[in-house]
């Protein structure tokens, strides 16, 4: 059995879009958890800077992670509200982590 794949995504939202971002992240968690191969997925909000979010996912395989990322990329490209909430000063970053 292959080990799971861990992924982090970090992004900052505009302060005036914080309420929308919180609602959006709750929905995004539900969406991610419904995808095949997603073992766990959570969005965390920074205590010191509540406009910074981190998405933490555990995927059954690299293929499952790639499939999830492709669906999220397609969705975000076609969603002007999502793009409008992002703070351009801190671009979104995505990292795939080694198993600890």
Helices and strands as residue ranges (DSSP letters): E 5-12, G 15-17, H 18-34, E 38-45, E 52-59, H 62-77, H 80-85, E 93-97
